Amino acid sequence: MAVGSYGIVRPADVSPADVEILYHYVSGRTANVTPTLTKLDSTAILTPVFHNENTGGVANKEILGGLYNLKLQAGQFSELGIYTLHLRPKQVRTNIMDCGVLASLPSVRGLVIDIGNVPTDDQGKFTPQGLVGYRIEYINKTNYQKVPNFYRLVTSSFYCIPTTANLSNSTDKAIRYQYTDSQSNFIFLTVTPSSSPSSRPNVVPFIGEPGQSIILTNTFFNPTTVEIEMVEHDASTLAHALYGDQTKAIAPGIYTIYDKDKNIYKQYNLYEIKDQFNETLYEVREERTSIDETLNLDNITG
């Protein structure tokens, strides 16, 4: 009997615009340098794979979840060395305008975001129910560092407008919020957890402070790291030297290596260095800077 763990994993079918790709370069594994991260345009290098008539989905319309092509630009990855790519869900940084409650349901607490303070490219996500499932992380207002291992999850997001409430208790905030069906500059986010536990009803969970910087991140997929090592030779070029056709022109001392298509891959000068007594000191194989095309394999073998 086989014993194992069983579960359900949902492959990601995100848009490339929902992905951030960062990379850094080092010349070698022993290089003692501090890597500098560079951001890539994910929409230009990441493309999803779509279903076809053999995969069961709608051909060329439905994304085949979890399968993407990553096409890197040769000009950015031309140096020999190690490139480390970090693919993560896109992050949106903004500020909390207010921590408020709904006018009709004072027990519902949430965060109010001014959409005008959101980067223009990211404002398309700040729509009714457009941020459900997003993770909120908080920046410490004292040292400007992210609060480690602390986050809240968005459970709903709707346009809202501020309204003034007549309250008998002067300690309560007079400004409250109500949902609106028309487009607004403000959006109200409910998060979890935001309510007090039944065992301690006076302990209110922290959901943020007005003016505090936050990071909103989609939870569509887990971050992943890809290491790419750019080398001068790969398995194919090494095979040319080990198993490819080779010739040695005796008189000029030219050693030639051919690829699988019988094209000249490398040429070397072969010669000896002797002393004043004509004794051989060294046998030298030196790579040629100019190729002698007359040593084509077809010309030699006839």
N, C-alpha and C positions, 0 to 999 in steps of 0.2 A: 504494500500500500504506500502510495506516495503522499508525503506530508509537505504542504507548502502554504504560502501566503497568497491569498486571492484578493483582488480588488479591481477597481475601475479607474483607469487613467484617461483623461480627455485630452487628446492632442490639440495643440494650439492652432487656431486659424486666424491669427492676428494680421492686421494690415502692417506693411513695412513701416508706415508712419508711427506705429505704436511701439517701435523698437529703437533703442539707442545702441550704437556700436562705437565703442572706444578701443583704441589700441595704443600700445607702446612698443618701442624697438630697442633691442640691445644687440651689440655686435657678436656676443658670445655668452655662453652660460657662466663664464667666470668673470665677466665684465662687472666691475665695481662702480656702477653709476646709478643715479636715481632716475628711473624711467619718467619720461614726460608723456602724459596721456594726450592723445589727439582724437577728436570726434569726427566720425565719418557720416556721410549722408546716407542713411539706411534706405531711403526711397530710391536711391540711384544704384545700389549694389545688392539689394536684397529683393528677390522676387519669389512669390509663392508658386507652387506647382498646383495645377488645376486637374480636376478629374477629366478622364476621357471615356470613350465608349467601352473600355475594358475594366473600369474601376467602379462602376455602379453609380457614380454621381452624374450631375449635369455637366456634360462636356464643355470645357473652356469657360465655365461660369462658376462652378463651385470649387472652392479651395480644398485641396487634399490636405487635411489637417496635419500639422506638424512637419510638413516637408517643404523646404525652401531652398532656393539656389542662392549662393553667395558668390558674387563675381567681383573680385577685387581689381582695382586699377593698377596696371603694371607700373605706372610712373610713381605711385606711392609706396610700392613694395619692391623696389629695385635693388636695394642694398642686401648684401649677404649678411645673414644674421637671423635673429629670432624675433618674430612679431607675435605679440600676445593680444588677441582680440577678446574683448569682454562684451557680450551681448546681454542686454538687460531690458526690462520693461521701461518705457519712456517715463521720465520724471518731469513733473510740472511744479515749479516753485512759485508760491504766491504768499499773501499775508491774510490772516484772519481779520476781517473788518469788525466782527462782533460775535460774541457768544450769547445767543438769545433764545427766546422761547416763542412758541406760536400763540397768537392772541386767543384763538379758540380752544387750544389745548395747552395750558400753561405747564403741564407736566412734561411736555416734549421739548427737550433741549437740543440745540444744534449749533452749527457754525454757519455764519453768514459770510459769503465771499463776494467781494466786489469784482465782477467780471472784467471791468476796465483795468484792474491791476494784474490780470493774467496775460502772459505773452500772447501776441496776436495769433500766432500759429496754433496755439493750444485752446483758443476760446471755443472752438467747435465742439469740444467735449463737455463744456459747461452748459448743458441743456437738461430739460426735465428727464430724469432717470439716466442721464448720460454718464454719471460717475458712480453708479452702483457697483460695489465690489472693489472700488479703489482703496488703497491703503494710504493712511495719513500718518506721516512722521513729523516730529516737532523739532524746531531749532531752539536751543536754549537762548533766552534773551540776554543772559549775562555773558557767556563765553562764546556765543555764536556757533556752538557745535551741536550736531544732531544728538538728541537724547537717545542713548543706545538701547536697543531692544525694547522700544516702547512705540506702540502704534495703535491706531483706531481704524476701523473699517467703515466705509460709507454704506449706509443701508437705503438711503433715498436722497434724491436731489430734485428740487423744484424751484422755479422762479418765485420770488417773494418780493413784497414791498413792505417798508416799515409803516407802522401805525401807532398812534398814541393811545394808551389805555388809561382810563380813570381808575386809579387804585387807591384804596383806603389805607394801605400800608405804605408809608413813605420810603421804606427800605427796599421795596421792589422797584425794578426798572420800569419806567413809564413807557419806554420804546419796546414794542413787540413787533412781531412779523406775521403776515398772513400770506398764504399762497395766492398766486395769480396765474390765470391761464394765458395771459398775454406776455410777450417777451419783456424782460426786466433786466436792469443792470446788476441785480443782486440774485444770488442763488442760495437757498437754505439747504444745508446738508445735515441729515440726521446720521449719527454714528453709533457704533456699538463697541464696547459697552458705554452707556450714558446714564443709566438709571441706577439708583442705589440698591444694594442687595437687601433682601427682606430681613436678613439677620441684623443689619446695621443701616436702618433707613436714613440716618443723618450723614452717612459717608457718601458724598457725591463723587463719582469718578471724574478724573480730570479729562477734559476734551479740548483744552486750549485756552488761550488768553487773547483778548483783543490786541491787534497789532503784532502778534507773534507770527514768525515765518514758519511755513509748513511746506512739506514735500508730498505731493500726491503722485502715486504710482499705480499704474494698472497691474492687475494680478492675473493677466492672461497666460503667463508662462513663467517658468523659473529661469533666473539668470544662468548663463553658461559661458564657459571660457574655452576658446579655441587657440591652440598654439600652432603657428606656421613658421617653419624653419626654411629660409632661403639658402640653398647650397649651390656650389658651382657645378657639382655633378650629382646626377640621380642614378637610379638603377639602370635606366636605358643607356645613358652615356658611358657608365662603367662597363656595361656589356660590350660596347664597341671595342674598348681597349682589351677586354678579356677574351671575347669570342669572335670579334669582327675579322674580316679579311685584312691582311697586312702584307706589305712588300718592303724590300730593302734594296735601294739602288746602290750597287757596290761602288761604282766609280765616283759619283758625287757624294756618296755617303748620306743618302736621304732615306729616312725611315718613315713610312706612310701607313696610317690607320684609316680604314674605311668604315662607314656606317652600314646598316642593314640594306640600304638602297644602293650600295657601292659608290656613294659619294665620298670624297676626301673629307675626313673628320679632323685629323691632326697630322702634322708633319714635323719631323725632328731631323736635325743635323747630327750625324754620327761621326766622331773623329777621336783621335788619340793625341795626348800630350806627352812628348818625350823629352828626355834630358839631353845634355850635350854628348852623351855616349850612345845616343839613339836607343836608349832603354825606355820602354813604355812606362810612364808614371800613372796616367789616368786614361780611362775610357769615358768619353763624354757623350751624353745625349741631350741636345739643346733644342728647345722648341723653336721652330722657324716662325718669323714674323710675316713672311710672304709665302704663299702656297705655290708650288710648282704644279700647274695644271696639266703639264705633259705626262705626269705620273698617274693619270687616270687609270683605274684598274682595267677597263676595257681596252685601253691602248696597250697595256702591258701584256695582258693574257691573249689579246688578238682574237 
